[in-house]
Amino acid sequence: MRKQAPKGIRYLLLATAATLLAGTSARAGTITDTLYFTTFSGGENIWSAVATYTGDGNAGSGSFAVTAPTGIAQTPGADGIVENPNNGQLLVGGQGTGNIYQVNPTNGSTITLPAGMNTYEITVGPNGNHVWGGGSEGSATTITEVPINPSGGAPTVTTVSGANTTVTHITFAPGLAAGTAFYTSGTDQGFGNFGIINLASGVTTALLTNVPYAHGMVYDPFTGDLILAGGDTLAQVSTSGAVLSTLALNLGQELDQGAVTGNGQLYWADNGGNLVFVDYANTRLIGSASNFVSNNLYIGSLDDIAPLVGSGGTNNVPEPATLGLLGFGAMAFAALRRRARPPAR
């Protein structure tokens, strides 16, 4: 009979596994992220900045600061922004130009990719080879799929029908049937619908109607929910369409597109120029009154923030602490195998 590993090793292994399953949600004291974002008018409209948060997640405690924006490039139009996972370049929705622009974040050099329609908010598909765009802000009744690996190929444009005939934002999430995605269709003030779109046929099925946050959207791996935004409201919505939590900010704000860290924090752009930051790691609900929230003027005409994790995320690299845990876990498993190995006969 094979000997069982000593109790100490078993506990070590269990603790390591629990830590790995918990991910990186444990508080780390200081959180620093490089943000890439667009402004919709004036000057260089693709920017970067470094955001730093120090706190314990509790309201009224801690501090949040952002460096002055650094201009990267100016394109004929700029709205949605993501990273091309194949080359680390930025992809930017060209608004009314009919294009998507690929921008080198280091030197600002730009390549034009035909989108086949006026494209605003954009999302990288799960396989990393295409970027999807909606055009409701330009009244387009189509969506587009643009090749990015290799880039520059002919786009596929599909007419939208069903519950909605325009799409603002497309978001992919685990558990969805192949060939489908979540969508929003709403004004800059946020009012509109949220649901599921068949990407091949363009048929939309609404899950929520006439809600005040159907504009920007992102999947949050920390909670397993979607974060939607529009007008002055952020909403946490389950993948089945249940509204779990909402956060109402200043009246008159126009929340556009934001990003989550994957560890219980989010950044969101307000077209009026405010940059919103929320730490919900302790509560797992974005609308909890005990969360740390910063909502202050940052830069005029602020439009979209590039995702940090997930499709098109600019920070899709494990943190050093995570890599260390993985290595530690591997060593623990190796130790267990050595200790549990039966003696040679």
Secondary structure as UniProt FT lines:
FT   HELIX           7..22
FT   TURN            23..24
FT   STRAND          30..39
FT   STRAND          46..54
FT   TURN            59..60
FT   STRAND          63..66
FT   STRAND          70..73
FT   STRAND          81..83
FT   TURN            85..87
FT   STRAND          90..93
FT   TURN            96..97
FT   STRAND          99..103
FT   TURN            105..107
FT   STRAND          110..114
FT   STRAND          122..124
FT   TURN            126..127
FT   STRAND          130..133
FT   HELIX           136..138
FT   STRAND          142..148
FT   TURN            149..150
FT   STRAND          156..159
FT   STRAND          161..162
FT   STRAND          169..171
FT   TURN            174..175
FT   TURN            178..179
FT   STRAND          180..186
FT   TURN            188..189
FT   STRAND          192..198
FT   TURN            199..201
FT   STRAND          203..211
FT   TURN            212..213
FT   STRAND          216..220
FT   TURN            221..224
FT   STRAND          225..230
FT   TURN            231..232
FT   STRAND          233..237
FT   TURN            239..240
FT   STRAND          243..248
FT   TURN            251..252
FT   STRAND          255..260
FT   STRAND          265..270
FT   TURN            271..272
FT   STRAND          274..279
FT   TURN            281..283
FT   TURN            286..287
FT   TURN            289..290
FT   STRAND          291..297
FT   TURN            300..301
FT   STRAND          302..305
FT   TURN            311..312
FT   TURN            314..315
FT   HELIX           320..340
//
